[in-house]
């Protein structure tokens, strides 16, 4: 089953949503064909922030340090329920643009899902500085991407247009304001990390629904999802 997913590698709920969808699909005996799409939560972020995630997000959202720590513990508990060792307090966030470009490189070679998992794990669990070039190169090597090809991409604008195209569709066609965002079988969408039963319903519906002219669809140029389908 085809599932198109817009996400960012520094988004904890994107990793949780990925794992949860995979677990539900596995239990239901449904094989997923995932197509990853870029969505930068902070396109202007530096390669590495000087403040810790806790301090930075407390300032950003107007919360106290203690309140943000409590939120992080809650997110970590949710992540643990899907088998993720989420080390949020140690995470080194940063600009994700180059990570997205390398994921597109990997996807062109049939390694998109492996790349996304590798970047998520490196950031969420290993606390690697996801915006720094040497970290990106290390993650790329883990999934078997050619070092010279990775160097070429990072030294050029290669795959930049793929990232921008994904984001244009997200903002102009799908009206996405947050991620993760899932499109099932190019027919209908779900926004956010949904409960397991909602993911199961979506997978079952996508399995049986008949494609028609009113159904949401994606092609090489745009995605069109009618309001009634974006639930």
C-alpha positions in Angstrom: 0.0 0.0 0.0 1.3 3.4 -1.0 1.6 6.0 1.8 3.0 9.5 1.2 4.3 11.1 4.4 5.4 14.7 5.0 7.6 15.0 8.0 10.8 16.5 9.5 13.7 14.5 11.0 13.7 16.8 14.1 10.0 16.1 14.8 9.5 13.6 17.6 5.8 12.9 16.6 6.9 12.2 13.1 9.2 9.3 14.4 6.4 8.1 16.7 3.9 8.2 13.9 6.2 6.3 11.5 6.8 3.6 14.1 3.1 3.3 15.0 2.0 3.1 11.4 4.5 0.4 10.7 3.5 -1.6 13.7 -0.2 -1.4 12.9 0.5 -2.3 9.3 2.6 -5.3 10.3 0.0 -6.6 12.7 -2.7 -6.2 9.9 -0.5 -8.0 7.4 -0.3 -4.9 5.1 2.9 -4.1 3.3 3.7 -0.4 3.1 5.3 1.4 0.2 6.3 4.7 1.9 7.2 7.8 -0.1 8.9 10.4 2.1 8.3 14.1 1.5 10.2 17.1 3.1 8.8 19.6 5.5 11.1 21.8 7.4 9.7 23.0 10.8 12.3 25.7 11.1 13.9 26.5 7.7 16.0 29.3 9.2 17.5 27.2 12.0 21.3 27.2 12.2 23.3 24.1 11.7 23.4 23.6 15.5 21.7 25.5 18.3 23.7 27.0 21.1 20.9 26.3 23.7 19.7 22.9 24.8 16.4 21.7 23.3 14.7 22.2 26.7 15.9 25.8 27.0 15.2 26.7 23.4 11.7 25.3 23.3 10.8 26.8 26.7 11.7 30.2 25.3 9.9 29.5 22.0 6.7 28.4 23.6 6.7 30.7 26.6 7.0 27.8 29.1 9.1 27.4 32.2 12.1 25.1 32.1 10.3 22.6 34.4 7.2 22.6 32.3 9.2 21.8 29.2 11.0 19.0 31.0 7.6 17.5 31.9 6.5 17.7 28.3 9.7 16.0 27.2 9.1 13.2 29.7 5.6 12.7 28.4 6.8 12.6 24.8 9.5 10.1 25.7 6.9 7.9 27.4 4.8 8.0 24.2 7.8 7.2 22.1 8.8 4.3 24.4 5.3 2.7 23.7 6.4 2.4 20.1 9.9 1.0 20.9 11.8 4.3 20.6 14.5 5.3 23.1 13.8 9.0 23.0 16.7 11.1 24.5 15.0 14.5 23.9 17.0 16.4 26.6 20.3 15.4 25.0 19.1 16.0 21.4 21.1 18.4 19.2 18.6 20.0 16.9 19.6 22.1 13.9 18.8 22.9 10.3 17.4 19.8 8.5 17.6 20.9 4.9 20.7 18.8 4.0 19.2 15.8 5.8 16.2 16.1 3.6 18.3 16.3 0.5 20.2 13.1 1.5 16.9 11.4 2.2 15.8 12.2 -1.4 19.1 10.9 -2.7 18.5 7.7 -0.7 14.9 7.5 -1.9 16.2 7.7 -5.6 18.0 4.4 -4.8 15.2 2.6 -3.0 16.6 3.4 0.4 14.3 6.2 1.5 12.8 4.4 4.5 16.2 3.3 5.7 17.5 6.8 5.5 14.5 8.3 7.3 14.9 5.7 10.1 18.6 6.4 10.3 18.2 10.1 10.6 15.4 9.8 13.2 17.4 7.4 15.3 20.6 9.5 15.1 18.7 12.6 16.3 16.2 11.1 18.8 18.2 8.3 20.3 21.9 9.0 19.7 21.6 12.8 20.2 23.7 13.6 17.2 23.8 17.1 15.8 21.6 16.5 12.9 22.4 19.7 11.1 26.2 19.3 11.0 27.8 18.0 7.8 30.0 15.3 9.3 27.0 13.8 11.1 25.0 13.8 7.9 27.8 12.1 6.1 28.1 9.5 8.9 24.4 8.7 8.7 24.5 8.4 4.9 27.4 5.9 5.2 25.4 3.7 7.6 22.8 3.0 5.0 25.3 2.4 2.3 25.2 5.5 0.2 28.3 6.2 -1.8 30.5 8.7 0.0 31.6 10.6 -3.2 27.9 10.9 -4.2 27.0 12.2 -0.8 29.8 14.7 -1.0 28.6 15.9 -4.4 25.1 16.5 -3.1 26.3 18.4 -0.1 28.7 20.5 -2.2 26.0 21.4 -4.7 22.3 22.2 -4.9 21.4 18.7 -5.9 17.9 17.6 -4.6 17.2 21.1 -3.3 14.4 21.4 -5.8 12.9 18.1 -4.5 12.8 19.6 -1.0 11.3 22.8 -2.2 8.7 21.0 -4.4 7.6 18.9 -1.4 7.2 22.0 0.7 5.3 23.9 -2.1 2.8 21.0 -2.3 2.5 20.9 1.5 1.7 24.6 1.8 -0.1 25.4 -1.5 -2.0 22.1 -2.2 -2.5 20.3 1.1 -2.5 23.3 3.4 -0.3 21.4 5.9 0.5 23.4 9.0 2.1 20.6 11.0 3.6 17.2 10.6 3.4 14.2 10.3 0.9 14.3 7.5 -0.1 11.0 5.8 -1.8 10.4 2.4 -3.0 6.8 1.9 -3.2 5.3 -1.6 -3.3 8.9 -3.0 -6.9 9.0 -1.8 -7.3 10.5 1.6 -5.3 12.0 4.4 -4.6 12.0 8.1 -2.8 14.7 10.0 -0.8 14.0 13.1 0.2 10.9 15.0 -3.1 9.2 15.3 -4.2 6.4 17.7 -3.5 2.9 16.5 -7.2 2.3 15.8 -7.4 5.3 13.5 -4.3 4.2 11.6 -5.9 0.7 11.3 -9.1 2.2 10.0 -7.2 4.3 7.4 -5.3 1.2 6.2 -8.4 -0.8 5.9 -10.3 2.0 4.1 -7.4 2.5 1.7 -7.4 -1.2 1.0 -11.1 -1.3 0.0 -12.0 2.1 -1.2 -12.5 2.6 -5.0 -10.6 5.3 -6.7 -12.8 7.9 -8.3 -12.6 11.4 -9.7 -13.4 12.9 -6.3 -10.8 11.0 -4.3 -7.6 12.7 -3.2 -4.7 11.9 -5.4 -1.0 12.9 -5.9 0.9 13.0 -9.1 4.3 14.4 -10.1 2.9 17.9 -10.1 0.5 18.2 -7.2 -1.7 16.5 -4.6 -5.4 17.1 -4.5 -7.3 16.1 -1.4 -11.0 17.1 -1.1 -12.1 18.5 2.3 -14.2 15.5 3.0 -11.2 13.3 2.8 -8.8 15.2 5.0 -9.9 13.9 8.4 
